[in-house]
Amino acid sequence: MTAFFDAADMVRDARRGAGLSQEELARRAGVSRPTVARMETVARSDMSVSALARHALSEASGISKPYLSQIEGGKRDGTTDTMSRIARALQVPMDLLLP
């Protein structure tokens, strides 16, 4: 089993261990229930863990996946508003995201 599938199992096991439904975990994480399901079942494709995380962050922040990818790759700088939305979605102080 690859680390990718191990991560999917870990998410599912942690959710179950906490006694949460997929719906409750999705609500707490600020993503949709299908996103949680995809993270747990891993649609046996070439989607990477990074892509799954980017998808969840995109849903939670309302920022497009291509824009997040460009920020992550250093091709674009995020505006103050964008970085604030990412920080809120991640539930971390914005200064943790700044250089």
C-alpha positions as CSV (number, residue, x, y, z in Angstrom):
1,M,0.0,0.0,0.0
2,T,1.3,3.5,-0.9
3,A,1.5,6.4,1.4
4,F,-1.4,7.9,-0.6
5,F,-3.7,5.1,0.4
6,D,-2.4,5.1,3.9
7,A,-3.3,8.7,4.2
8,A,-6.9,8.0,3.0
9,D,-7.1,5.2,5.6
10,M,-5.8,7.5,8.3
11,V,-8.4,10.2,7.6
12,R,-11.2,7.6,7.6
13,D,-9.9,5.9,10.8
14,A,-9.4,9.2,12.6
15,R,-12.9,10.4,11.7
16,R,-14.5,7.1,12.8
17,G,-12.4,7.2,16.0
18,A,-13.7,10.6,16.8
19,G,-17.2,9.4,16.3
20,L,-17.9,11.8,13.4
21,S,-19.9,11.3,10.3
22,Q,-18.5,12.5,7.0
23,E,-21.1,15.3,7.1
24,E,-19.9,16.5,10.6
25,L,-16.2,16.3,9.6
26,A,-17.0,18.3,6.4
27,R,-18.9,20.9,8.4
28,R,-16.1,21.3,10.9
29,A,-13.4,21.4,8.1
30,G,-15.4,23.9,6.0
31,V,-15.6,21.5,3.0
32,S,-18.3,19.5,1.3
33,R,-19.2,15.9,2.3
34,P,-18.1,14.6,-1.2
35,T,-14.6,16.1,-0.5
36,V,-14.4,14.1,2.7
37,A,-15.6,11.0,0.9
38,R,-12.9,11.5,-1.8
39,M,-10.2,12.0,0.8
40,E,-11.3,8.7,2.5
41,T,-11.8,6.5,-0.6
42,V,-9.1,7.9,-2.9
43,A,-10.6,7.7,-6.3
44,R,-7.9,5.2,-7.4
45,S,-6.5,7.7,-9.9
46,D,-3.3,9.7,-10.1
47,M,-4.7,12.5,-7.9
48,S,-2.0,13.3,-5.3
49,V,-2.5,14.1,-1.6
50,S,-1.5,17.7,-2.5
51,A,-4.2,17.9,-5.1
52,L,-6.8,16.6,-2.5
53,A,-5.6,19.2,0.0
54,R,-5.7,22.0,-2.6
55,H,-9.3,20.9,-3.5
56,A,-10.4,21.0,0.1
57,L,-8.7,24.4,0.7
58,S,-10.2,25.8,-2.5
59,E,-13.7,24.8,-1.2
60,A,-13.1,26.2,2.3
61,S,-11.6,29.5,1.1
62,G,-13.5,30.1,-2.1
63,I,-10.3,30.5,-4.0
64,S,-9.8,28.7,-7.3
65,K,-7.5,25.6,-7.4
66,P,-5.4,27.1,-10.2
67,Y,-4.8,30.3,-8.2
68,L,-3.9,28.3,-5.1
69,S,-1.5,26.2,-7.1
70,Q,0.2,29.3,-8.5
71,I,0.6,30.8,-5.0
72,E,1.9,27.4,-3.7
73,G,4.4,27.2,-6.6
74,G,5.6,30.8,-6.1
75,K,4.3,31.9,-9.5
76,R,1.9,34.5,-8.0
77,D,1.8,36.4,-4.7
78,G,-1.5,36.2,-2.9
79,T,-3.3,39.5,-2.1
80,T,-3.9,40.4,1.5
81,D,-7.5,39.4,1.0
82,T,-6.5,36.0,-0.5
83,M,-4.0,35.2,2.2
84,S,-6.6,36.2,4.8
85,R,-9.2,33.8,3.3
86,I,-6.6,31.0,3.2
87,A,-5.7,31.7,6.9
88,R,-9.3,31.6,7.9
89,A,-9.9,28.4,6.0
90,L,-6.9,26.8,7.7
91,Q,-7.8,28.3,11.1
92,V,-4.3,29.8,11.5
93,P,-3.0,33.4,12.1
94,M,-2.3,35.1,8.7
95,D,1.3,35.9,9.8
96,L,2.1,32.1,9.6
97,L,1.5,32.3,5.9
98,L,3.7,35.3,5.2
99,P,7.4,35.2,4.5
